[in-house]
Amino acid sequence: MDKVFTGAFTQQEPIPDEAIEAAVAVMRSGRLHRYNLAAGEAGEAALLEREFAAMIGARYCLATTSGGTAMQIALHACGVDRGDKVLTNGFTLSPVPGAIHAVGGEPILVESTENLTIDLDDLAAKARASGAHTLLVSHMRGHLADMEALATICDNLGVSMIEDCAHTMGAAWKGRPSGSFGLAACFSTQTYKHVNSGEGGFLTTDDDQVMARAVIRSGSYMLYERHLAAPGANTFADARLDMPNCSSRIDNLRAAILRPQLKTLSEQVERWNARYRVIEGVLAPVPGLALRQIPNAETHVGSSIQFRAPTLGPDQLRAAIADCAARGVELKWFGPDEPHGYTSRHVSWRYAPVQALPRTDRILATLLDMRIPLTFSPEDCALIAEIIADVFSNHLDNARDVQAGPGDWPQ
Ligand SMILES: Cc1ncc(COP(=O)(O)O)c(C=O)c1O
């Protein structure tokens, strides 16, 4: 009989006891709003910001209500205004173009490479053609472009880089943390990310004015001197009057939940990667499946895995996904026209001008995606990978019977 997996792909680990106790203490105090502090108290939110900045090696950090609001604040704080063009990945999730739209910007979508990172040649060409001065680069599904080459292109073209690190908290390029390459970086602490406060986010930067503008925009009610990872009060002279308040503050409760999780992030990264390697080890040798090559320079966080089945058509992919689901394995697919849970393609972002991205479309047409929650053991991951390999081998064998040749996709 075919093996079946019975675990839940959406089940995360419990919040650690230390975090629960810290959250209970905040609730007992009643001081949940970040600026509601007892005499001499720094507050969980301010302490969290200081600790996260130290972790990333940034001078400044602002905690926010979500990764999406962190991106909106970062864009505005970095100078994006109504009508400005902003470069971003054609392969990303909807909060990224959504953040650009929310500040009145116009997304200019850049092609993806087959390794699922932003295409640097297309980026340079579109920066020149559009005259855009800002790039919101999305490290989608945890994949880093050559960050040094990307930073050089941006410098040469006078483009400010903001990093969307929603999927790369804990990742690095040549040992330098993801989020430390741009003018600003944004992170998410939403439940499916690498630390979990339900909702939440961070904005980090080394730039005095960017952080002053960000703090005011997040809704600091002129209490910016209570921040521990922000520049001095004199930096706020203009920002305090120039920036609209768009209330997007984190609260002390969520901050209390997050602080203990930061301490164990590197261990969690090891656990994700151990699971990723098990799945990769089974899928990589399957003829007809193409997995992403992780560059040596990249410290990856394997909290999800992507693979392509380039020779399968949409009906065959649908059938393979259904067969995996029948055996308890939940795969997402970036191919369909209609957006589904946690996947969407640029064609469904109707608020952005229609743009032709033929290479990205070709890649997404056969791109499959799977979460790897830490509630799965390495043995669970081996079983899941075995089921995927089995199902896809059958469909690929059938496809080979009706098609001649392996197609033009790299393995
Ligand atoms: C690539 C990417 N960027 C940014 C975000 C924004 O995160 P949040 O849900 O915290 O707004 C997400 C959320 O899933 C995402 O997938």
The ligand as a Gaussian input file, in Angstrom:
#p B3LYP/6-31G(d) Opt

LIG

0 1
 C        7.988000      37.707000       0.422000
 C        7.209000      38.359000       1.523000
 N        7.502000      39.617000       1.857000
 C        6.844000      40.257000       2.838000
 C        5.832000      39.642000       3.534000
 C        5.082000      40.473000       4.546000
 O        4.923000      39.896000       5.755000
 P        3.628000      40.167000       6.675000
 O        2.682000      39.035000       6.448000
 O        4.232000      40.203000       8.035000
 O        3.061000      41.498000       6.281000
 C        5.500000      38.329000       3.232000
 C        4.431000      37.619000       3.960000
 O        4.125000      36.488000       3.751000
 C        6.204000      37.672000       2.197000
 O        5.917000      36.412000       1.868000

